[in-house]
Amino acid sequence: MISYKVKHLNNGLTFIHHYDPNTNLCVSNILYNVGARDEDPSKTGFAHLFEHLMFGGSVNIPSFDTPLQKASGENNAFTSNDITNYYITLPSDNIETALWLESDRMLRLDFSEKSLNTQKGVVIEEFKQRYLNHPYGDAWLHLRPLAYKTHPYQWPTIGKEISHIENAKLEEVIAFFESYYNPSNAIICIAGNIEFEKAYELTLKWFGDIPAGPENKNIYPIEETPTIRVEKTIISDVPQDSIYMAFQMVDRMHPMYFAFDMLSDILSGSESSRFTNILVKEKEIFSHIHAYITGDIDKGLFVVEGKLNSGIDFDRAEASVLEILNEISVNGLDHEELTKVKNKSLTSNLFAKTSVLNKAMALCYSYRLGDVELVNTDIERIKNLQKSDIQNICKEYLLNNTQAVLKYKTK
């Protein structure tokens, strides 16, 4: 069990504390309630751009990394479609350095045309290297708008296209910052070898006077259940024909969320999984195939992605995947099969929460989901999954012929 205390500052900042006397470290983790889904569809990529801008210096601190390095600290960040998360790890005695740095960039970044152009260049280069100049790199630029018609999961965190970043104006960037990067829209967790009273006192000292700002209400268009199968074929200079099959699944708080996670492991989580045994080794339809979930807060995607062997057509490849899903829906699973992946998931879940950083991130994310106690109770949801749950999600969500299919065909 992960112990914690939660308090709220008058300006709306949520403060979470976790005491761990078994480490000499402290973590400051700040989760901002903003992701790619909060962007203007004509100005995408802003949340990810801010992941870079936030390290470019603030009003009173021109270099974010310099004082942090002097305090023996490390920091990083990540952006998803749902959230943006910044974290700093450093010796417990130096935790105030982290709070000083985080509070100043929450108060006001050092916005300038120079810093904006610098970070735009970094993001544009990342867009080119990871998404445009890499085989299959643009898959999510095509797959998301196939799978989503109304919800703003239609684009990846990098954005829809480079021009949205190229054309970003300073006043638009400042407006985005003022809308989301404020105490009302943030959760901070201080975890590690620091007592609650001291952690709260320091948080109040460094964040208490920052104006509250607007709160993100997280109101988005509801994605209806798809009724038709859609597909797109791309002829590209890729080494092998490849297929992506995306099925709409449930949201993060749905009782069956972890059933989809378990199913992805049953299908491709090991060398003895069904996809590997049947479709790679036995039938030699794919050279490689795996299943995974996108893990979004709203309705996410269950994705099957595979590289076809030479001479295998797309229809046969797609049919072979559906055959295995149908087999599970009709005949269910072996007891050992579910037990194996359940134990693997439980072990991963517990191991992930051994580090103080992971505990801090899990506490913030659980609170963002609406119940901080999920950090402890999610494991029970995994334990309670039944073979019938896996059968039912195959029938209800994966075998209704409404998936979005993306095909890469070699030139």
Sequence and secondary structure as in RCSB ss.txt:
>XXXX:A:sequence
MISYKVKHLNNGLTFIHHYDPNTNLCVSNILYNVGARDEDPSKTGFAHLFEHLMFGGSVNIPSFDTPLQKASGEN
NAFTSNDITNYYITLPSDNIETALWLESDRMLRLDFSEKSLNTQKGVVIEEFKQRYLNHPYGDAWLHLRPLAYKT
HPYQWPTIGKEISHIENAKLEEVIAFFESYYNPSNAIICIAGNIEFEKAYELTLKWFGDIPAGPENKNIYPIEET
PTIRVEKTIISDVPQDSIYMAFQMVDRMHPMYFAFDMLSDILSGSESSRFTNILVKEKEIFSHIHAYITGDIDKG
LFVVEGKLNSGIDFDRAEASVLEILNEISVNGLDHEELTKVKNKSLTSNLFAKTSVLNKAMALCYSYRLGDVELV
NTDIERIKNLQKSDIQNICKEYLLNNTQAVLKYKTK
>XXXX:A:secstr
    EEEE TTS EEEEEE TT SEEEEEEEES  GGGS TTSTTHHHHHHHHTTS BSS S SHHHHHHTT EE
EEEE SS EEEEEEEEGGGHHHHHHHHHHHHH B   HHHHHHHHHHHHHHIIIIIISSTTTTHHHHHHHHH SS
SGGGS TT S HHHHHT  HHHHHHHHHHHSSGGGEEEEEEES  HHHHHHHHHHHHTTS               
  S EEEEEEES SS EEEEEEE   TTSTTHHHHHHHHHHHHSSTTSHIIIIIIIIS  EEEEEEEE   SSS 
EEEEEEEE TT  HHHHHHHHHHHHHHHHHH   HHHHHHHHHHHHHHHHHHTSSHHHHHHHHHHHHHHT TTHH
HHHHHHHHT  HHHHHHHIIIIISSS  EEEEEEE 
